[in-house]
């Protein structure tokens, strides 16, 4: 049985119009998405801005209500639970947010920021709470005395480490990382990503890694799902996605990865032009009359593509 299984997940937002503000249509933010995570693996959700990847992550953690579908965590459907029942599962799923500047309360010390999840789920004495917070602060590479500082006293990379420490305090089974390094400098990104890999082994974590950066996804993820307009266009292992992409949208994403070698840039530009030409000439082969993708079809044991 899969550790996390998402079945036919849908998140629709009503569009209202007219004098009586009736529902005239729906924005399909997530439209019939299904995937699975095994314990200890890193699964990547990739796509352009607005494709529904963040909405998917926020729905799994309970910040957004699902319109339809199932979210099974160790066989238990989270969408069927009441608010009180879901409360007991909140400690098993934690989230690392995209912006380390706005995700930390500027009026609270690091001690209170990291201790907040502990105070919600565990009853510890002030001394035990402090010891536990300092333990996780040291684990993310910060000085124990930094718990008395405020977020504005830290750099962007250090703030993201504080966010990671907060996510770790309850020993979660699943961490949803939503663009965790997109707001950081490139040099700091590598440090944070390598650190996330280290703690994954130490704490036996499962990651759902959300990003639009395919370079980062390639470095971090075992399996990848490519999203477009709220749907999956392709799913496979990292090796299959990068070395044998089948959907034209996946090919376009991969061709857009910057090439640091100046000698290969001209070849990359030519390749992009060819893929863009193929995209426009064979659009109907990949999308239906309404511009929606076809259902995923399995082309190997681990590789699926949205084709008619």
C-alpha positions in Angstrom: 0.0 0.0 0.0 1.3 3.5 -1.0 2.2 5.8 1.9 0.3 8.7 0.2 -2.2 8.1 -2.5 -4.1 11.0 -4.3 -7.0 9.7 -6.4 -8.9 11.9 -8.9 -8.3 15.1 -6.9 -10.3 18.1 -8.0 -10.3 21.7 -6.7 -12.7 24.0 -8.5 -13.4 27.6 -7.8 -16.8 29.0 -8.8 -17.0 32.0 -11.2 -20.0 34.2 -10.5 -21.7 36.7 -12.7 -25.0 38.4 -13.5 -27.3 40.4 -11.3 -27.9 37.5 -8.8 -24.2 36.5 -8.8 -25.0 33.0 -9.9 -22.3 30.5 -10.7 -21.7 30.6 -14.4 -18.5 28.6 -14.6 -15.7 27.1 -12.6 -11.9 27.6 -12.6 -10.4 24.1 -12.6 -7.3 24.7 -10.5 -6.8 21.0 -10.0 -8.6 18.8 -12.4 -8.6 15.0 -11.8 -5.0 14.5 -10.5 -3.8 11.1 -9.3 -0.4 10.1 -8.0 1.3 8.0 -5.3 4.2 8.5 -2.9 6.2 5.7 -1.3 7.6 6.2 2.1 11.1 7.8 2.1 11.0 9.0 -1.6 10.9 12.4 -3.0 8.2 13.1 -5.6 8.3 16.3 -7.7 5.4 18.3 -8.9 6.5 20.5 -11.8 4.8 23.1 -14.0 4.5 26.7 -14.9 2.9 29.3 -12.6 -0.8 28.7 -12.2 -0.7 25.0 -13.2 -2.2 23.9 -9.9 0.9 22.4 -8.2 0.8 24.6 -5.1 -3.0 24.1 -4.8 -2.4 20.4 -4.9 0.1 20.6 -2.0 -2.1 22.9 0.1 -5.1 20.7 -0.4 -3.1 17.6 0.8 -2.2 19.5 4.0 -5.7 20.7 4.5 -5.3 24.5 3.8 -7.7 24.2 0.8 -10.8 22.0 0.7 -11.0 19.5 -2.1 -14.0 19.6 -4.4 -13.8 15.9 -5.1 -11.4 13.0 -4.9 -9.4 11.1 -2.2 -6.3 11.9 -0.3 -5.2 8.6 1.4 -2.5 8.8 4.0 -1.5 5.3 5.1 -5.0 4.2 3.9 -7.0 6.9 5.7 -8.9 9.3 3.5 -8.2 12.8 4.8 -11.0 14.4 2.8 -13.6 12.5 4.7 -12.4 13.6 8.2 -14.0 16.3 10.3 -12.0 19.2 11.4 -11.4 17.6 14.8 -10.5 14.2 13.3 -8.1 15.8 10.8 -6.4 17.7 13.7 -4.6 14.4 14.8 -3.1 14.0 11.3 -1.8 17.6 11.1 1.4 16.7 13.0 2.2 14.0 10.4 2.1 16.4 7.5 4.1 19.7 7.6 4.9 22.3 5.0 7.9 24.4 4.1 6.6 27.6 2.5 8.0 29.4 -0.5 8.8 32.8 0.9 11.1 32.7 4.0 10.4 36.4 4.5 6.6 36.3 4.9 6.2 32.8 6.4 7.8 33.7 9.7 6.1 36.1 12.1 8.3 39.2 12.4 7.0 39.9 15.9 8.0 36.6 17.4 11.4 35.2 18.4 12.7 32.1 16.8 12.0 30.2 20.0 8.3 31.0 19.8 8.1 30.4 16.0 9.6 26.9 16.2 7.8 26.0 19.5 4.4 26.9 18.1 3.7 23.4 16.6 4.9 21.8 19.9 2.5 24.0 21.9 -0.4 22.9 19.7 0.3 19.1 20.0 2.5 18.5 23.0 2.5 19.6 26.6 6.1 20.4 27.5 7.7 22.4 30.3 9.4 25.6 29.3 12.8 23.9 29.9 11.9 20.9 27.8 10.5 23.1 25.0 13.6 25.2 24.9 15.9 22.1 24.8 13.9 20.7 21.9 13.9 23.9 19.9 17.6 24.3 20.4 18.1 20.7 19.2 16.4 21.4 15.9 18.0 24.8 15.5 21.4 23.1 15.8 20.2 20.4 13.4 19.6 23.0 10.7 23.0 24.6 11.3 22.2 27.6 13.4 23.7 28.6 16.8 21.6 27.5 19.8 21.5 31.1 21.1 19.8 32.3 17.9 16.5 31.2 19.3 16.3 34.6 21.1 16.6 36.6 17.9 13.9 37.8 15.5 13.5 36.8 11.8 14.8 40.2 10.5 18.2 39.4 12.1 18.8 36.5 9.7 19.6 36.1 6.0 17.2 34.5 3.6 18.9 31.1 3.7 18.9 31.2 7.5 15.2 32.0 7.6 14.4 29.1 5.4 16.4 26.9 7.7 14.2 28.2 10.6 11.2 27.2 8.5 12.6 23.7 8.0 13.3 23.5 11.8 9.7 24.4 12.5 8.5 21.7 10.1 10.7 19.1 11.8 9.7 19.7 15.4 6.7 17.2 15.3 8.7 14.5 13.6 6.4 14.5 10.5 6.0 11.6 8.1 5.5 13.9 5.1 6.9 17.3 4.3 5.4 19.4 1.5 8.1 21.7 0.2 6.6 24.5 -1.9 9.3 26.2 -3.9 11.5 26.2 -0.8 14.5 27.9 -2.4 13.0 30.1 -5.1 13.4 33.2 -3.0 17.1 32.5 -2.2 20.3 33.3 -4.0 21.7 30.5 -6.2 24.7 29.9 -3.9 22.4 29.6 -0.9 19.9 27.3 -2.8 22.5 24.5 -3.1 23.2 24.7 0.6 19.6 24.4 1.6 18.8 21.6 -1.0 21.8 19.5 0.1 20.8 20.0 3.7 17.2 18.9 3.0 18.7 15.7 1.5 20.7 15.1 4.6 17.9 15.5 7.0 15.7 13.3 4.8 18.0 10.3 5.5 18.4 11.2 9.2 14.7 11.6 9.9 13.3 9.2 7.3 11.2 11.8 5.6 9.0 11.7 2.6 9.0 14.8 0.4 6.4 16.2 -2.0 8.7 18.8 -3.7 6.9 21.5 -5.6 8.9 23.7 -8.1 8.9 25.2 -11.5 12.7 24.8 -11.7 13.5 21.5 -13.5 17.2 21.7 -12.5 16.3 21.6 -8.8 13.7 18.9 -9.4 16.3 16.8 -11.3 18.7 17.1 -8.3 16.1 16.3 -5.6 13.4 13.9 -6.9 13.1 10.2 -7.5 9.8 10.5 -9.5 8.2 13.5 -11.3 4.7 14.6 -12.3 4.4 17.3 -14.9 1.3 19.5 -14.5 -0.4 21.7 -17.1 -3.6 23.6 -16.5 -4.5 21.5 -13.4 -3.8 18.1 -15.0 -0.9 15.7 -15.4 0.6 15.5 -18.9 3.4 13.1 -17.9 4.6 11.1 -15.0 7.8 9.0 -14.6 11.1 8.5 -12.9 13.6 11.4 -13.0 15.6 9.4 -15.6 12.6 8.9 -17.9 11.4 12.5 -17.7 14.8 14.0 -18.5 16.2 11.4 -21.0 13.0 10.2 -22.7 10.3 12.9 -22.5 7.2 12.0 -24.5 4.7 14.9 -24.1 5.4 18.1 -26.1 4.9 20.2 -23.0 7.5 18.3 -21.1 9.9 18.7 -24.0 9.3 22.5 -24.0 10.0 22.7 -20.2 13.2 20.7 -20.5 14.4 22.7 -23.5 14.0 25.9 -21.4 16.6 24.8 -18.8 19.5 27.3 -19.1 22.7 25.8 -20.5 25.8 27.3 -18.7 28.1 26.3 -21.6 28.3 29.2 -24.2 29.2 26.7 -27.0 25.9 24.8 -26.6 23.6 27.8 -26.3 23.2 28.1 -30.1 22.3 24.4 -30.3 19.8 24.9 -27.4 18.1 27.9 -29.1 17.8 25.8 -32.3 16.3 22.9 -30.4 13.8 25.2 -28.7 12.7 26.6 -32.1 12.2 23.1 -33.4 10.2 22.0 -30.3 8.1 25.2 -30.5 7.4 24.5 -34.2 6.4 20.9 -33.3 4.2 22.2 -30.5 2.2 24.4 -32.8 2.0 21.9 -35.7 0.9 19.0 -33.6 -1.1 20.7 -30.9 -4.2 18.6 -31.6 -2.2 15.4 -31.0 -1.7 16.4 -27.4 -4.7 18.4 -26.5 -8.5 18.0 -27.2 -10.8 20.5 -28.9 -11.2 22.4 -25.6 -7.4 22.7 -25.0 -7.5 20.1 -22.2 -5.0 17.2 -21.9 -6.0 13.6 -22.5 -6.0 11.0 -19.7 -2.7 9.5 -18.7 -1.8 6.2 -20.5 0.9 3.9 -19.2 3.7 3.3 -21.7 6.0 1.4 -19.3 5.8 0.2 -15.7 6.8 3.6 -14.3 6.1 6.0 -17.2 2.7 7.5 -18.2 1.8 10.1 -20.8 -1.3 12.1 -21.6 -2.1 10.9 -25.2 -5.3 10.1 -27.0 
